[in-house]
Amino acid sequence: MNDAPAADISSEPVSLAEIALLFLKLGTIAFGGPAAHIAMMEEEFVRRRRWISHQEFLDRLGASNLIPGPSSTELAIHIGYSKRGWRGLLVAGCCFIVPAAILVGLIAAAYVRYGSLPRVEHILYAIKPVVIAVILQALWNLGRTAVKSAWLAVIGVGAVVVYFFNAHELVLLAVTGLAAAIPALARSRRAMLLLLPPIAAAAVQPAPFGLTRLFLTFLKIGSVLFGSGYVLLAFLRSDFVDRLGWLTEKQLLDAVAVGQVTPGPVFTTATFIGYLVGRGRGAAVATVAVFLPAFILVAASGPLLPKIRRSPVAAAFLDGVVVGSLALIVVVAWQLGRAAIVDVTTASIAVVSTILLFRFRVNSAWLVLGAAAIGLAL
């Protein structure tokens, strides 16, 4: 039996030191993206240590998917909060994030100093096609769950077409959410006023670099990003490449590649970008800003979750937001793919990686390491 019944839950108190050590370990070895993080947490806290039951774990995972932000990080925060309240919330979240943030910051420093070296360029050259394959796998897995009806499929296809014409991603998510909620709205008088303010946040206007602007941009992203960590790519490209002009397409793709090489949350890509544009202070500001909403939303969303689950309009709205998020991933995968797959070698790496991911379910971390070895050999 994989479940851990409530009667079998350990009654021994959990110390903050134990929470810290376990989440530091997970933050250091959790390669493979959000799905792998969630599987490791289930193994560690449900099966091995019996901190929570399987049903409670699933409930908290569902709660993490109902709010913006990185779902696996929010799940870690939920678990910490369930064991030691506010202190557990802070310790679990920070210890899961910090190892990856430090590692990404060190890689960013090396990239800034040595990024033009042929050896580094060849490693990133080989890793980028793997990143595209990983995004395609995430699209497939998320799409099978998210597209629950023909109407949602139509909304998703329409969102892809509209986003190709440079529609703002926040407006797009709001429209897809409202479109998905139309059938439920026809049967209910209740409006989704609670969910509209974060989705309707103002767009960032072009401006010179500043730490305040950097903080507000990543704070916005962390506050409104539904879906998965891969949707982050669409927001990063829209804000930092198209609007602000602080990054090139190549730098964005390199940031994504580094995020795949390192363990922990995909959102630590923000640490890399923060270092590129603002060095050490920029990395710290970007990391705090992008993860801060997750802590606040996990703490604040608990009392609201039962009401949201019971509301047909809320459930339909969130279904639409998720489908819109998938549309953003489709467009970004196409745009980044054109920059990553440039010759026969990169095309071969992308094809082989896709086959290994889909057919043999190879952990993406091994594919990234293998591609890095190929690049090093080149």
Secondary structure, DSSP 8 states (H G I E B T S, - for coil): -----GGGS--S---HHHHHHHHHHHHHH--S-HHHHHHHHIIIIIIIS-SS-HHHHHHHHHHHHTSSS-HHHHHHHHHHHHHHHHHHHHHHHHHHHHHHHHHHHHHHHHHHHHTTSHHHHHHHHHHHHHHHHHHHHHHHHHHHHH--SHHHHHHHHHHHHHHHTT--HHHHHHHHHHHHHHHHHHH-----TTTHHHHT----------HHHHHHHHHHHHHH--S-GGGHHHHHIIIIIIIS--S-HHHHHHHHHHHHHS-S-GGGHHHHHHHHHHHHHHHHHHHHHHHHHHHHHHHHHGGGHHHHHH-HHHHHHHHHHHHHHHHHHHHHHHHHHHHH--SHHHHHHHHHHHHHHHHS---HHHHHHHHHHHHHH-
